[in-house]
Amino acid sequence: MPTPLKILVPVKRVIDYAVKPRVNKARTAVETQGVKHSMNPFDELSIEAAVQMRERKNPPVDDILALSAGPAKCVDVLRTAMAMGADRSIHVEIPDAGQGQAELEPLGVAKLLAKVVAEEGRNLVILGKQSIDDDSNQTGQMLAGLLGWGQATQASKIEFDDSDRVSVTREVDGGVETVRFPLPGVITTDLRLNEPRYASLPNIMKAKKKKLEKKSLSDYGVDEGRRLKTVKVEEPPPRKGGGKVEDVDGMIAKLKELGAI
């Protein structure tokens, strides 16, 4: 009989994907004050993947735990995760960057998740391949390394067999690739994996009654010090207007003029 899954799904509060980011006046970061935030889109895929696993019941899912580390407003994305189907959540509260405290770096997040995995007895971690604010694409890989678990990144399809092995299809430059590993493991999600469901009003109301536990970094013994320093953040230069050519010969001549050929 397949081993029941105990899933951890980390979720991050980021600037909403529909908002155009602006660099702050000090040019040290992207402006976050007074800007709409929501759940990282790749993390929505992870929650949906975990809920679909429970609905398929093969293997059975014992528990889906959502976790977010950040300021008090991270509770909003945890409530959304529970409305989508997570059973309970943990909020590791970190003072807002605006109060002189910056968010955790990928290695710090990976160390925190490793502690949560051990304390909560998780055997599968599903997380977005990256967050759309820093685009690091590092946390899942670092977590698998810290735990010594198998991993599959950028998953577009996830399947289980009866021997506690996971098959993950992922897109690569030449097409698709399938990797297989035994549980426990770490999976990072990509856009083609699924289409996240909307949180219905009844489920939003139910989520308010689900358990949301408050924790701090000190509870897990994780160092919050930063190892990287952002020197400067700048807007990309404005794109120059294109030019028109009359025919193929004109195009070739223009490319030669620009040194492209």
C-alpha positions as CSV (number, residue, x, y, z in Angstrom):
1,M,0.0,0.0,0.0
2,P,1.4,3.5,-0.9
3,T,2.7,5.6,2.0
4,P,0.3,8.4,2.9
5,L,1.6,11.8,1.9
6,K,2.3,14.6,4.3
7,I,2.8,17.6,2.1
8,L,4.4,20.9,2.9
9,V,3.6,23.8,0.5
10,P,5.6,27.0,1.0
11,V,3.8,30.1,-0.3
12,K,5.2,33.7,-0.7
13,R,3.5,37.1,-0.7
14,V,4.7,39.1,-3.7
15,I,3.7,42.1,-5.7
16,D,0.7,41.1,-7.8
17,Y,1.7,39.8,-11.2
18,A,-0.5,42.4,-12.9
19,V,1.2,45.4,-11.3
20,K,4.2,47.0,-13.0
21,P,7.0,47.2,-10.5
22,R,8.7,50.5,-9.8
23,V,12.2,51.1,-8.4
24,N,12.2,53.0,-5.1
25,K,13.8,56.5,-4.8
26,A,16.9,55.2,-3.1
27,R,17.4,52.7,-6.0
28,T,18.0,49.9,-3.5
29,A,14.9,47.8,-4.2
30,V,11.5,47.6,-5.8
31,E,8.8,49.8,-4.2
32,T,6.5,47.7,-2.1
33,Q,4.6,50.3,0.0
34,G,1.0,50.9,-1.2
35,V,1.3,48.2,-3.9
36,K,-1.2,45.4,-4.4
37,H,0.2,42.0,-3.2
38,S,-1.0,38.4,-3.8
39,M,0.3,34.8,-3.7
40,N,3.2,34.0,-5.9
41,P,1.7,32.4,-9.1
42,F,4.0,29.4,-9.0
43,D,3.0,28.8,-5.4
44,E,-0.7,28.7,-6.5
45,L,0.3,25.9,-8.8
46,S,1.9,24.0,-5.9
47,I,-1.2,24.3,-3.7
48,E,-3.4,23.1,-6.6
49,A,-1.1,20.2,-7.2
50,A,-1.3,19.1,-3.6
51,V,-5.1,19.4,-3.5
52,Q,-5.4,17.4,-6.7
53,M,-3.2,14.6,-5.2
54,R,-5.7,14.4,-2.3
55,E,-8.6,14.3,-4.7
56,R,-7.1,11.4,-6.6
57,K,-6.4,9.5,-3.4
58,N,-3.5,7.5,-4.9
59,P,-1.5,7.8,-2.8
60,P,-3.7,9.0,0.0
61,V,-2.9,12.5,1.5
62,D,-2.9,12.8,5.2
63,D,-2.3,16.5,5.5
64,I,-1.5,19.6,3.4
65,L,0.5,22.2,5.4
66,A,1.0,25.7,3.9
67,L,3.8,27.9,5.2
68,S,4.8,31.5,4.7
69,A,7.7,33.5,6.2
70,G,7.3,37.3,6.1
71,P,5.4,40.3,7.6
72,A,2.0,40.1,9.2
73,K,0.2,40.6,5.9
74,C,1.4,37.1,4.8
75,V,-1.6,35.8,6.7
76,D,-3.7,36.8,3.7
77,V,-1.9,34.4,1.3
78,L,-2.1,31.7,3.9
79,R,-5.9,32.2,4.2
80,T,-6.0,32.0,0.4
81,A,-4.0,28.7,0.5
82,M,-6.4,27.2,3.0
83,A,-9.4,28.4,1.0
84,M,-7.9,26.6,-2.0
85,G,-7.6,23.4,0.0
86,A,-4.7,23.4,2.5
87,D,-5.6,21.9,5.8
88,R,-3.7,24.2,8.1
89,S,-0.8,26.8,7.9
90,I,2.2,28.2,9.7
91,H,3.2,31.9,9.6
92,V,6.8,32.5,10.5
93,E,6.6,36.2,11.2
94,I,9.5,38.4,10.0
95,P,9.4,42.2,10.5
96,D,8.6,44.1,7.3
97,A,11.6,45.2,5.2
98,G,10.4,48.8,5.7
99,Q,11.2,48.4,9.4
100,G,14.9,47.8,8.7
101,Q,14.5,44.1,8.3
102,A,14.9,42.4,4.9
103,E,13.3,39.2,3.7
104,L,15.1,35.9,3.9
105,E,17.5,34.9,1.1
106,P,16.9,31.5,-0.6
107,L,19.4,29.7,1.6
108,G,17.7,31.0,4.7
109,V,14.3,29.9,3.4
110,A,15.7,26.5,2.6
111,K,17.1,26.1,6.1
112,L,13.8,27.1,7.6
113,L,11.9,24.7,5.4
114,A,14.3,21.9,6.4
115,K,13.5,22.5,10.1
116,V,9.8,22.5,9.4
117,V,10.0,19.3,7.4
118,A,11.8,17.6,10.4
119,E,9.4,19.0,13.0
120,E,6.2,18.3,11.1
121,G,7.2,14.9,9.7
122,R,6.7,15.9,6.0
123,N,7.6,13.4,3.2
124,L,6.9,15.6,0.2
125,V,7.6,19.3,-0.4
126,I,5.9,21.1,-3.4
127,L,7.0,24.6,-4.0
128,G,7.0,27.1,-6.9
129,K,10.2,26.9,-9.1
130,Q,10.7,30.6,-8.3
131,S,9.0,33.7,-6.9
132,I,8.2,36.5,-9.4
133,D,9.9,39.2,-7.3
134,D,13.5,38.0,-7.1
135,D,13.4,35.1,-9.6
136,S,16.1,33.3,-7.8
137,N,15.0,29.7,-8.6
138,Q,17.2,28.3,-5.9
139,T,15.2,27.4,-2.8
140,G,13.9,24.0,-3.9
141,Q,17.3,22.8,-5.0
142,M,18.9,24.0,-1.8
143,L,16.2,22.4,0.3
144,A,16.7,19.0,-1.4
145,G,20.5,19.3,-0.9
146,L,20.0,20.1,2.8
147,L,17.6,17.2,3.3
148,G,19.5,14.7,1.1
149,W,16.2,14.0,-0.8
150,G,15.5,13.4,-4.4
151,Q,14.2,16.3,-6.4
152,A,12.5,17.3,-9.6
153,T,12.4,20.9,-10.8
154,Q,10.0,22.7,-13.2
155,A,7.4,20.0,-13.1
156,S,4.7,19.9,-15.8
157,K,3.3,16.5,-14.8
158,I,3.5,14.5,-11.5
159,E,2.6,10.8,-11.2
160,F,3.0,8.2,-8.5
161,D,3.3,4.4,-8.6
162,D,2.5,1.8,-6.0
163,S,6.1,1.6,-4.7
164,D,6.3,5.1,-3.4
165,R,8.2,6.4,-6.4
166,V,7.4,9.7,-8.1
167,S,7.6,10.3,-11.8
168,V,7.9,14.0,-12.9
169,T,7.8,15.3,-16.4
170,R,9.7,18.5,-17.0
171,E,10.2,20.7,-20.0
172,V,13.8,21.1,-21.2
173,D,15.3,22.9,-24.2
174,G,15.1,19.8,-26.4
175,G,11.5,18.8,-25.5
176,V,10.5,17.0,-22.3
177,E,12.4,14.9,-19.7
178,T,11.0,12.4,-17.1
179,V,12.8,11.9,-13.8
180,R,11.9,9.3,-11.2
181,F,12.8,9.2,-7.5
182,P,11.5,7.5,-4.3
183,L,9.8,9.4,-1.5
184,P,10.6,11.6,0.4
185,G,11.3,14.3,-2.2
186,V,11.1,17.9,-3.3
187,I,9.2,19.0,-6.4
188,T,9.2,22.5,-7.9
189,T,6.3,23.5,-10.1
190,D,6.1,25.2,-13.6
191,L,3.3,26.9,-15.4
192,R,2.0,23.9,-17.5
193,L,1.4,21.7,-14.4
194,N,-2.2,22.8,-13.8
195,E,-4.6,25.7,-13.6
196,P,-5.2,26.8,-10.0
197,R,-8.8,26.9,-8.8
198,Y,-10.4,30.0,-7.5
199,A,-11.1,30.1,-3.8
200,S,-14.9,30.1,-3.5
201,L,-16.7,32.3,-0.9
202,P,-17.8,29.2,1.2
203,N,-14.2,28.0,1.2
204,I,-12.9,31.4,2.1
205,M,-15.3,31.4,5.1
206,K,-14.2,27.9,6.1
207,A,-10.5,28.9,5.8
208,K,-11.1,31.4,8.7
209,K,-11.8,28.5,11.0
210,K,-8.7,26.4,10.0
211,K,-5.6,26.4,12.2
212,L,-3.1,29.1,11.5
213,E,0.0,28.8,13.8
214,K,2.3,31.8,14.5
215,K,6.0,31.1,14.8
216,S,9.3,33.0,14.7
217,L,12.7,32.3,13.2
218,S,14.1,31.8,16.7
219,D,11.6,28.9,17.2
220,Y,13.4,27.0,14.4
221,G,16.9,28.3,15.2
222,V,17.4,29.8,11.8
223,D,19.9,32.6,11.2
224,E,18.3,35.6,9.5
225,G,21.5,37.3,8.6
226,R,22.1,38.2,4.9
227,R,25.0,37.1,2.9
228,L,24.2,39.1,-0.3
229,K,24.0,42.9,-0.7
230,T,22.0,44.6,-3.4
231,V,24.3,47.4,-4.7
232,K,21.8,49.2,-7.0
233,V,18.4,48.6,-8.7
234,E,17.7,50.4,-12.0
235,E,14.8,50.6,-14.4
236,P,15.6,48.9,-17.8
237,P,16.5,51.4,-20.5
238,P,13.6,52.4,-22.7
239,R,13.4,50.4,-25.9
240,K,14.5,52.2,-29.1
241,G,12.0,52.4,-31.9
242,G,12.4,49.9,-34.8
243,G,13.0,50.8,-38.4
244,K,11.4,49.6,-41.6
245,V,13.1,48.2,-44.7
246,E,11.7,47.9,-48.2
247,D,12.9,44.4,-49.1
248,V,15.2,41.5,-48.1
249,D,18.2,43.2,-49.6
250,G,17.5,46.2,-47.5
251,M,17.2,44.0,-44.4
252,I,20.5,42.3,-45.1
253,A,22.2,45.6,-45.6
254,K,20.8,47.0,-42.3
255,L,21.9,43.9,-40.4
256,K,25.4,44.3,-41.8
257,E,25.4,47.9,-40.9
258,L,24.5,47.0,-37.3
259,G,27.2,44.3,-37.2
260,A,24.6,41.5,-36.7
261,I,25.9,39.5,-39.7
